[in-house]
Amino acid sequence: MGGSTIGSRTVVGTSGAGDVTGVEAELRRFIEDEILDGEKMEGDPLQQGLLDSLAIELVLDFILTTYGVEFEDEELVAENFSSLDQVAGLVEARRARVDE
């Protein structure tokens, strides 16, 4: 199985994280390491408005390569990307639909 390179990191397959907290932690780690160049954040970088549209695209690519989740156009709205918790919940909901 092939992988995708994101920044300096190669991601292969689907993550085994089964809870929203795990997804949220992985999203935070990706954002801090790859988008914010290793800067550790207090609080939520999405709620604080620290990510521009290009950074959101990188997050979407990370979600696709890590979890195999692709969003429908109608899901790509500001409300769904207002916080890490919101994005993690959306990823888990999409994964649950795929598993059914």
C-alpha positions, 0 to 999 in steps of 0.5 A: 500500500502506498503513502502520501507525503505531507510536509516531512511526514509519510502517512499510509493507510487508515488510522486505528484511532477509534475515539474523537479524542484520538482524532482530535489529538492527531489533528492537533499534532498535524497542525502544530507539526506541519502547518505551525512549524512545530509551535505548540498551541494553547487552545484551539488553532481553528477557533483562534483563526490561525489557519487560512484556506491553504492550511485547511486544504492541508488538513483536508488532505491529512484527513483523507490520507490518514482516515480515508475520509473525503467530505462532500461539498455541502460538508465544507462549510465554516461551521464544520471547521470551527474547532478541532472538536467539530472536525474530529466529530465530523471525521468520526461520523464519516468513518462510521457511515463508511463502516456501516 
